[in-house]
Structure formats: C-alpha cells, structure tokens
Amino acid sequence: MSVGTPLYLISHTQKVCSLYKRALRNLESWYDRRDVFRYEAVLLRQRFEENRDVKDMRIAKQLLEKGEQELFDKQHYQPKKFPNSPGGTAYQREVIPPDWVLDYWHPLEKAQYPEYFARRELRKKQFIEMWEEKYGKPPKEETHH
C-alpha cells in the first residue's frame, strides 16, 4: 500500500464536498475584503448547485476532475493557514505534558487541588486493579546478594 492511500473508500459526494471546501478556502486566500469574498463564494456555490442533480456518474466524475484541475490551476501562491494547523505559525508549539508529570508535584501544590488529586489517585488504583485482573501481577524480582 502506498503512502497516502486511504484505508476506506471515499464517496463521490464526499469528494465534491471536499473540493467545494478547498475551493472556498482558496477564495479566502485570494480575497481579503469580506464583501468581495462573499460575492465570489456565492458565485462558486452557484456553479456547484448547477450540477447538483447530475445522475450520470461518468459525467459527474468528469465534472469533478475538471473542478480539481481548475482548483489546481487557480490555487493561491501563498495560501492562508490556520495558526494551529500543519504549516501554520503555531503548529505543535504548545507542548502538552504527559500525565505522569503530576506525580512529581510537591505535596503543597497537590493540596491546592484536593478533589482532583483524590479522584486521580482513585483512578490510578482502579487502573492498576484492572491491569492486574487482565494481565496478572508482575513477577517479583529476586535479589541475589
């Protein structure tokens, strides 16, 4: 299986919706003024609506291919990206610490959130019980002197 091959089939309707959304995002990149963008978005939507009721899948597929090609030809040279999206200015900047970091908090820090840490300790205990029930207790290591 090649890289990028989807693990499930994508319907024609999903492909059309994806094309419409990508075309709309492309328009956003081209037009900074909101009123001009909205005008162009309405024209784009009208083009999609004109072909909404095409029943012949061969024609529908040809229309989709032409639309993909037109989007490729008219794509913006520097598309807008959301800050937290891949390629955005803040992508993967916020590091979310793993849960085990909380085990190293000082007791005075934990005392500020007594309910949370009481619930956390209970859940840790339940998780250990569930683990031992499913996989058994770990073997005790023998120490040799």
C-alpha positions as CSV (number, residue, x, y, z in Angstrom):
1,M,0.0,0.0,0.0
2,S,1.5,3.3,-1.0
3,V,1.8,6.3,1.3
4,G,-1.4,8.4,1.3
5,T,-3.6,5.6,0.2
6,P,-6.9,5.9,2.2
7,L,-8.0,2.9,4.3
8,Y,-11.6,3.3,3.3
9,L,-13.5,4.3,0.2
10,I,-14.4,8.0,-0.3
11,S,-17.8,8.5,-1.9
12,H,-18.4,10.9,-4.8
13,T,-20.4,13.2,-2.6
14,Q,-17.5,13.4,-0.1
15,K,-15.1,14.2,-2.9
16,V,-17.4,17.0,-4.1
17,C,-17.8,18.4,-0.6
18,S,-14.0,18.4,-0.2
19,L,-13.5,20.1,-3.5
20,Y,-16.0,22.8,-2.5
21,K,-14.4,23.4,0.8
22,R,-10.9,23.6,-0.6
23,A,-12.2,26.0,-3.4
24,L,-13.8,28.2,-0.7
25,R,-10.6,28.3,1.3
26,N,-8.7,29.2,-1.9
27,L,-11.1,32.1,-2.4
28,E,-10.4,33.2,1.1
29,S,-6.7,33.4,0.3
30,W,-7.3,35.5,-2.8
31,Y,-9.8,38.0,-1.5
32,D,-9.0,40.0,1.7
33,R,-12.2,42.1,1.6
34,R,-15.1,40.2,3.1
35,D,-17.7,41.6,0.7
36,V,-15.7,40.6,-2.4
37,F,-15.0,37.2,-0.9
38,R,-18.7,36.6,-0.1
39,Y,-19.7,37.6,-3.7
40,E,-17.1,35.2,-5.2
41,A,-18.3,32.5,-2.7
42,V,-21.9,32.9,-3.9
43,L,-20.8,32.5,-7.5
44,L,-18.8,29.4,-6.6
45,R,-21.8,27.9,-4.8
46,Q,-24.0,28.6,-7.8
47,R,-21.6,26.7,-10.0
48,F,-21.8,23.7,-7.7
49,E,-25.6,23.9,-7.5
50,E,-26.0,23.9,-11.3
51,N,-24.5,20.4,-11.4
52,R,-26.1,19.1,-8.2
53,D,-28.7,16.8,-9.9
54,V,-26.4,15.1,-12.4
55,K,-27.3,11.4,-12.2
56,D,-24.9,10.0,-14.8
57,M,-21.8,9.1,-12.8
58,R,-19.5,9.3,-15.8
59,I,-20.4,13.0,-16.3
60,A,-20.3,13.6,-12.6
61,K,-16.8,12.2,-12.4
62,Q,-15.7,14.3,-15.4
63,L,-17.1,17.4,-13.7
64,L,-15.2,16.5,-10.5
65,E,-11.9,16.0,-12.4
66,K,-12.4,19.4,-14.2
67,G,-13.1,21.1,-10.9
68,E,-10.0,19.6,-9.3
69,Q,-7.9,20.7,-12.3
70,E,-9.4,24.2,-12.1
71,L,-8.6,24.5,-8.4
72,F,-5.1,23.3,-9.1
73,D,-4.7,25.9,-11.8
74,K,-6.1,28.8,-9.7
75,Q,-4.5,27.9,-6.4
76,H,-3.1,30.8,-4.4
77,Y,0.7,31.1,-4.3
78,Q,0.7,31.5,-0.5
79,P,-2.5,30.0,0.9
80,K,-3.8,31.1,4.3
81,K,-3.3,28.6,7.0
82,F,-4.9,28.5,10.5
83,P,-2.2,29.0,13.2
84,N,-2.6,25.6,14.8
85,S,-2.9,23.7,11.5
86,P,0.0,21.9,9.9
87,G,2.1,24.7,8.2
88,G,0.6,27.3,10.5
89,T,2.7,29.6,12.6
90,A,1.8,28.0,15.9
91,Y,1.6,24.3,14.8
92,Q,2.8,22.0,17.5
93,R,4.1,24.9,19.7
94,E,2.0,24.0,22.7
95,V,3.6,21.0,24.4
96,I,1.0,19.1,26.4
97,P,2.8,17.4,29.3
98,P,2.2,13.7,30.0
99,D,0.1,12.7,32.9
100,W,3.0,11.2,34.9
101,V,4.4,14.8,35.5
102,L,1.7,15.3,38.1
103,D,3.2,12.5,40.2
104,Y,6.2,14.8,40.8
105,W,4.2,17.7,42.1
106,H,5.1,18.9,45.6
107,P,2.5,18.0,48.3
108,L,1.8,21.6,48.8
109,E,1.0,22.0,45.1
110,K,-1.3,19.0,45.3
111,A,-3.0,20.4,48.3
112,Q,-4.4,23.3,46.2
113,Y,-6.5,20.8,44.2
114,P,-7.6,18.1,46.8
115,E,-10.6,16.9,44.9
116,Y,-8.8,16.4,41.7
117,F,-5.9,14.5,43.2
118,A,-8.2,12.4,45.3
119,R,-10.1,11.4,42.2
120,R,-6.8,10.9,40.3
121,E,-5.4,8.5,43.0
122,L,-8.6,6.5,42.9
123,R,-8.5,6.2,39.1
124,K,-4.8,5.1,39.3
125,K,-5.8,2.5,41.8
126,Q,-8.7,1.3,39.6
127,F,-6.4,1.2,36.6
128,I,-3.8,-1.0,38.4
129,E,-6.6,-3.3,39.6
130,M,-8.0,-3.6,36.1
131,W,-4.5,-4.3,34.7
132,E,-3.7,-7.0,37.3
133,E,-7.1,-8.6,36.6
134,K,-6.5,-8.7,32.9
135,Y,-2.7,-9.5,32.8
136,G,-1.9,-10.7,36.3
137,K,0.5,-9.3,38.8
138,P,4.1,-8.7,37.6
139,P,6.6,-11.3,38.8
140,K,8.6,-10.4,41.9
141,E,12.2,-10.0,41.2
142,E,14.6,-12.0,43.4
143,T,17.6,-10.2,44.7
144,H,20.9,-12.1,45.0
145,H,23.5,-10.9,47.5
